[in-house]
Amino acid sequence: MAAFCTGLALLGAVPVALGASGSNPRSQAEALRDRAASFATQRQSALLNLYALGSEIESIRAAVSALDARRARLADEHAATRRQLAVANRAARASHRRLEKLLRTLYEQRDADPLAILLGAESLDEALAGLESLDRAAAESHRILEQAQATRARLARVDARLTVREAEIARLAATARGRARELEATAAARVSYVEDLRRRQDLTAQQVSMLEAQARSAQRQTARLQPAPTLLETSSPEAPPQAQPEAPAADDGPRTLLVSAIGYSLPGRTASGLPVGPGIVAVDPTVIPLGTRMFVPGYGEAVAADTGGAIKGNVIDVWLPTIAAARAWGRRSLVITLR
């Protein structure tokens, strides 16, 4: 559970930003693809854990159902025992009443004692029958009473055991239900986590598609921008004193131009619609038309894709990823090659 919460925290901390400074659309798309792959891996792991939680929840629910069934059987047995105990109590009370009645009769009819029966009998057989009847009545009453008391004691013990077992099963069922509720809450959070991963994965895929479409559009726009047939030679008060515009070369080959190259690092988009990034330079379009490809010594291949109010004449701004790099570049006089 702790690892799952940590995964949620890390997931929430992942920024999703388009047009980040220092990267072009294609590199951003690659980074987003890596992020989408990471989301897919996390989602697969979360789904496996969710399936395991589902199996555990089903197992606990089956155990709870078994405990409930067992508890119901015990309740039925307990109810039957209590009914038997009630019957035994009634039998014991009846035996007590019969014994009390017999004793009261013997007390009230004093001539019913054994000697009186013997002396009052007209024959020996009658005397023996009377004595036997008296003994049998007393013995039967005692037997019924003892049997009722023994049954009542036995049923009371069974009732006590059933009460303990019912309480234990109720405790086990309550514990199982509590565990099931915890797992269900964890599963609900895991479902939310998986859904969040899926949403982020879909969003990242959309961003990748947008970046790829943006890159293709920028490429088509750059391809439509064609260099002018000639370069206008202009002088600028911002150009270095020694910078002199060179005559345009032949139309069928590369041309060179002495310029003042200044480093800069700013986020955003260019005048041609491209996002700023490596290889983007700002120019004076009256000197270098937008879309012109060039080679800048110490910088590499570049394309004229931006303009600026302070860029006049033989001046270009080269984009660098950090302010420190732009400061290190500074301002230099270079001979660039236009293609």
Residue pairs with C-beta under 8 A, 6 or more apart in sequence:
1 186
4 46
4 49
4 186
4 189
4 190
4 193
7 42
7 46
7 193
8 193
8 196
11 42
11 193
11 196
11 197
11 200
14 35
14 200
16 35
16 200
16 203
16 204
16 207
18 28
18 207
18 210
18 211
19 28
19 267
19 268
19 269
19 275
20 28
20 267
21 265
21 267
21 276
21 321
22 277
22 321
22 322
23 31
23 277
24 215
24 275
24 277
24 278
25 211
25 212
25 214
25 215
25 218
25 275
26 211
26 212
26 215
28 211
29 208
29 211
29 212
29 215
32 204
32 207
32 208
32 211
33 204
33 208
35 204
36 201
36 204
36 205
36 208
39 197
39 200
39 201
39 204
40 201
42 197
43 194
43 197
43 198
43 201
46 190
46 193
46 194
46 197
47 194
49 190
50 187
50 190
50 191
50 194
53 183
53 186
53 187
53 190
54 187
56 183
57 180
57 183
57 184
57 187
60 176
60 179
60 180
60 183
61 180
63 176
64 173
64 176
64 177
64 180
67 169
67 172
67 173
67 176
68 173
70 169
71 166
71 169
71 170
71 173
74 162
74 165
74 166
74 169
75 166
77 162
78 159
78 162
78 163
78 166
81 155
81 158
81 159
81 162
82 159
84 151
84 155
85 152
85 155
85 156
85 159
88 148
88 151
88 152
88 155
89 148
89 152
91 144
91 147
91 148
91 151
92 145
92 148
92 149
92 152
94 144
94 148
95 141
95 144
95 145
95 148
96 145
98 141
98 144
99 141
99 142
99 145
102 137
102 138
102 141
105 112
106 112
106 113
110 116
111 117
111 120
112 134
114 131
114 134
117 127
117 130
117 131
117 134
118 127
118 130
118 131
121 127
121 130
214 275
217 273
218 272
218 273
218 274
218 275
221 272
221 273
221 274
222 272
222 274
222 291
222 303
222 305
224 291
225 272
225 289
225 290
225 291
225 292
226 289
226 291
227 289
227 291
227 292
227 293
227 338
228 289
229 251
230 248
231 245
231 248
231 255
231 257
231 287
231 288
231 338
232 286
232 287
233 245
233 246
233 247
233 248
234 245
234 284
234 286
234 287
234 312
234 313
234 314
235 245
235 313
236 284
236 312
236 313
236 314
236 315
237 312
238 260
238 310
238 312
238 313
238 315
239 259
239 260
239 313
239 314
239 315
240 260
240 333
242 333
243 258
243 259
243 260
243 314
243 333
244 258
245 257
245 258
245 287
245 314
246 255
246 256
246 257
246 258
248 255
249 255
249 256
254 337
254 338
254 339
255 337
255 338
256 335
256 336
256 337
256 338
257 287
257 288
257 314
257 335
257 336
257 338
258 314
258 333
258 334
258 335
259 314
259 315
259 316
259 333
259 334
259 335
259 336
260 314
260 315
260 316
260 331
260 332
260 333
260 334
261 296
261 299
261 315
261 316
261 317
261 318
261 329
261 331
261 332
261 333
261 334
261 336
262 315
262 316
262 317
262 318
262 329
262 330
262 331
263 317
263 318
263 320
263 325
263 326
263 327
263 328
263 329
263 330
263 331
264 282
264 317
264 318
264 319
264 320
264 326
265 319
265 320
265 321
265 322
265 323
265 325
265 326
266 276
266 319
267 276
268 275
268 276
269 275
269 276
270 276
270 280
270 282
270 305
270 306
271 282
271 290
271 305
271 306
271 307
272 290
272 291
272 305
272 306
274 280
274 305
274 306
276 306
276 319
277 319
278 319
278 321
279 300
279 301
279 302
279 303
279 319
280 302
280 303
280 305
280 306
280 319
281 294
281 296
281 302
281 303
281 304
281 305
281 306
281 316
281 317
281 318
281 319
282 304
282 305
282 306
282 307
282 308
282 311
282 316
282 317
282 319
283 290
283 292
283 304
283 306
283 307
283 311
283 315
283 316
283 317
284 307
284 311
284 312
284 313
284 314
284 315
285 304
285 307
287 313
287 314
288 294
288 304
288 316
288 338
289 304
290 304
290 305
290 307
291 303
291 304
291 305
292 303
292 304
292 338
292 339
293 301
293 302
293 303
293 304
293 338
293 339
294 301
294 302
294 303
294 304
294 336
294 337
294 338
294 339
295 301
295 302
295 336
295 337
295 339
296 302
296 316
296 318
296 334
296 336
297 334
297 335
297 336
298 332
298 334
299 318
302 318
304 316
306 317
308 317
311 317
316 336
318 329
320 326
320 329
